[in-house]
Amino acid sequence: MQIALLGDVMLGRLVNDQLKVAAPDYPWGDTLPVLRQADIRFANLECVLADDGTPAAGKMYHFRSDAKNVESLRSAAIDVVSLANNHVFDYGVDALLEMLATLDEHGILYAGAGIDLESARRPVVRWMGATAVGFIAFTDNEPGWEATARTPGIHYVPVDTGDGRVKELLDMVRRTKDYNQLLVVSAHWGANWGSTVPPAHQSLARALIDAGADVVFGHSAHIFRGIEIYRGRPIVYSAGDFVDDYAVDPDERNDQSFVFLLETEGNAPRMLCLHPTNIARLQTRLASRNAGRIAERMQRLSRQFGTRSTWIEGDKVLEIPIDPVS
């Protein structure tokens, strides 16, 4: 089985304007053939899909995409999205509820936000034949948006192993793993910049693996960070930005990321295949001339964790083997 994992997908602002005149599949550029290799496709949806709503007070950036742009997700056959992030409430509760209904209507699973705390925390399951693949999503962004027993919100968990919500998250991972053969935990965490992995992220990521997660897939930072293989399970500390309209930092290069294609054998991860990408003209494209340089940067960042990788120039893919735990 193959699972495609994508970082932040922001379809608002200028991307939304482009989708008023372009085909729904425009933001995905020439990455669609790679995405279609996968059996399941997952992304962090870094905006709200809605036609209504009022911009949240006190925020500098508000990301909303027309509700019709759910067809953009469908054009890439996105199966599951994380809504645990700092933009799903940019236009208030009504816009969030509109998006939840739209995703439900079009059969796109979501985790990390909901009409109350129970639904925001609830894992979702995507079946592939007899194999259940579970997804849990949380964020340490926007604590004021935390769902409660009676109000809509996000699955907020501070990255602090001493916090009771971390214990609840780890308990949820253990329970969810009991009925899923493969479990992905999506973490929208940390600051926007800097390639160094915060020690608290590593501690929590490893605890999630110890509790039963098969993949920890991090995002929120606008740039990608290194990958660790811990106990035969991959930790992507930050996937970076996949689609957006942001200004590009010439040093940190927030226009560069990957399609993270996870290959499994049985119920265990066996290989991560990273296809380098660039954002240009409001769409993502597979990297060509600079693909090797993007991959080399990931190799350097991952080497600090002892992660082995091989760049396949002919295929423009970085392969990271995942050895089984003895």
N, C-alpha and C positions, 0 to 999 in steps of 0.2 A: 504494500500500500504506500501511496505517496500523499503527503499533506503539504500544501503550499501555505506558507506563513508570510504575511505582509505587514509592514510597519504602518505608520500613520497615513491614512487615506483621507484627505481633506478636499471635499468637493464643493466648498463654499466660495464666496467672493468671486475672483476672476475665473476660477474653474466653473463655477455656476453660470457665469455670463457666457463662457465658451459653450457650455452645454445647451444654451438657448438656441444656438445655431449649428452645433456639431452633432454628430451621431452619438448615441449613448456610450459607445465603446471608445470614444476619443481619449479619455484620460489614461487608458491602459496601453496606448501606443502599440508597439510590436511585442509586448510581453504576453499577449494572449496565448500564443502557442505553448509557451512554457507553463502558464497557468492551467491550460487544458490537459497537460500531462498528469496533473494531480487528480486524486480521487476526492479530496476535500480541500476547499480553499477558505482560509481564515484571514481576516484583516481587522485592524483597529480603525473604527469609523470615527474620524476626528472632526465631526460636525453633526448637526441635527438635520434630518431630512424632513422639512415641513414648509408649508406655505404661510402659516400664521405664527403669531407669537410676538413678544415685545423684548427688545434687547435687554439683557441683564444689566442692572446698574452696577457701576464700579469696575467693569471689565474694559480693558483696552481693545481686545480683539473678540469679535463675534463671528462665528462660522455657521452659516445656514445654507443649505442647498435645497432647491425646489423638490417637493415630494416626488415629482415625476422622475427624478434622478435615481430613484430606486432601480430604474431600468439600467442605469450604468452599472450598478452592482450585479444585476442579473446578466448583463452582457458579458461579464467576466466569470459568471457562474459562482459568485461568492456564496458560500454555504452558511458561514457563521461570522458574526461580527462581535467585537467587544464594544460595549457602550460605557465602560468604566473609564471615563476620561474627563478632562476639564473643559469640554465644549458641548456636551450633550444637553446642558441646561442653558446654553447661551441665549435662548429665546424663551425661557420659562417652561413651566410645567405643561401648558397646553401644547406647545411645540413638541415636547418630548412624547406626550401621549399620542399625538398625531403620528410621530415616527414609529412608535411601537406598533400601532395599528397597521401602518403601511408595511412594515417588515413582516408582521404576521400574515397579512393578506397575500404577500408574495413568497411566503415560505422560506424566508431568511431567518435563521436562528440567531438569537442574540443573548449575551450574558453581560452582567455588570451594572445594569440599571433596570429599574422597574417601578411598578405602582406602589410598592412598599418594600420594606427591608427583606422580607422573605423572597419576593420575586427578584430583587436586585442581586441577592446572593445566589440564587438558584443556579446550579450547573445546568448546561444543556448537553444533549447527547445526539451525535450524528452517527447513524448506523451505516456501516459498510458491510453488507451481507450479514454475517453472524458476529461481526466485530463492532463493539460499542466504543466510540471515541468521545470522551467527555471534555468539556471546556468549562473552566472557571475563570472569571475575570474580576480584577480588583484594581483600585487606584489609590495612591496616597495624595493625589491632587484634590483641591477644592473640598476641604472638610465640611464647609457649610452646606454642601449638597448631599450630605450623607442621608440615605433613606432611613426612615423610621418605621415603626410598626403600622403607622397610619398615614404616612406621607411618601410621595414618590421621591426617588433619589438614586444615588449611585452606591455601589458596594465600595465603601471607603475603608481602607485598612492602612494605618500608619506603618511605615517601615521601622518598627521598633519591636523587637522580639519580646520586650517586657509588657507590651500592651495586650489586654485581654482579647482584642479583635484579631490579633495575630494567632493566638491560641485557637480561637473559633475557626479561623481560616484553615489552620493545619488540621483541625479535627474534621472539617468539611472535606479536605483533600483525602484523608484516610477513609471516610465514609464513601466518598464518590468513587475512589479506586476500587472499592469492593464490588461495584457493579459495572465498571468500565475496564475494558482490556487495555486501553491507552488513554492517558489523561494529560491534557495540555492546560497549563495555568498561564494566563495572560496577565502581565503586570505593567500597568501604566504608572511609572514611578520616576521620581527624581527631577532634577533640574534640566533645563533645555540644552546646556552646552557642556563641553568637556568630555574627553575620551576616557578619562580615568573612571573605573568602576568604584562606586562608593562601597566601603567595607560592609555597611549595613545591608546593601543589596546582595552582596555575596553570601552573607550569613543567612538572610531570609531565603534566598534562592536554594541554598543547600538544604535548609530545613524543609522546604517544600518538596525537594527530591526525596529526602529521608522519609517524609510523610506519605509518599506514593506518587508524586507527579512524575510523569515520563518526560515532559518538556516544560521548561520555564521560558516563556517568550516575552521579553521585556521591550518596552517602547516608551515614548514620551520625550526623551532627548531628541533633538533635531538631527543628531548625527549617530552613526553606528558605533558600537563599542565591541570589545572582544567577546569571544565565545569560549566557554569553559565546558569540558566534558567531565561530569562529576558522577561517579558510580555508574558509568555507562549511560548517562542521561545528559542531553545537551541543555546548556543554559545560554540563551541569547540575551545578553544584558541590555542591549538596546539595538533595535532594528533600524532606527532612523526614519526619515520621511520617505514615503513611497510616492504619493501624489500630493501636490499643493501648489500655491502661487507665491511662496515666500521669497523674499530677497535672499540671495546666496552669499554666505560668508566665504570669502576666498580661501581662508585657512581651514576652517572646520568642515567645509563642503557639505552643507545640508541638502545638496541636490543629489547626493550619491547614496545608494542603498543596494539592496539585493532582493531578488525573489529567493526566499529561504525554502528550499524543497527538501522535506524530510522523508527519507526512505526507511520503511520499517520491514522487519523480518519477523513473521509471527506477530507477537505483541510487543516487540522491543525495537527502539530506534537503532538503525545500523549505519546510516550515512546522512550527512547534511550536504546538499549540493547548493552552492550559492552562485546565483546568476547575477552579476553586477548590473546595476541600472543607473541611469541619469534622468533627472527631471529637466525638461526643456519645453518651452512653449506650452506650459500647462498640461503636459502629459509625461508619462514615464516611458522610457525607451531602454532597451537592452544596450548596455555599454559596448562600444566597439574599440576604438583606438585607445581609450583610457581604461579598458576593462582590467588589464593586468595591473595597473597602478592601484585601482580600487581594491582588487584582491590582495595585492601586496600589503596595503595598509591594514586590511583585516587580519592577514597572517601575522603582522607585527603586533597588533593589539592582542591577538589570541595567544601568542607565544608565551606571554607572561603567565598564562594558566597551564602551560605545558601542552597546549593543543596542537596536534599534528595536522597538516593540511597539504594538499597538492594542487597546484594550478595546472589545469588542462587547457593549454593555449588554443588548440584546435576547436574545442567545444566552448571556450570562454566560460568555464565553470570552475569554481573552487570547491574541491572535495574535502570534506572533513570526516574521516572514518570514526565510527563509534564502536569501540570494542565491547563485547559482552562482558558483564561482570562475572568473574569466576566464582 
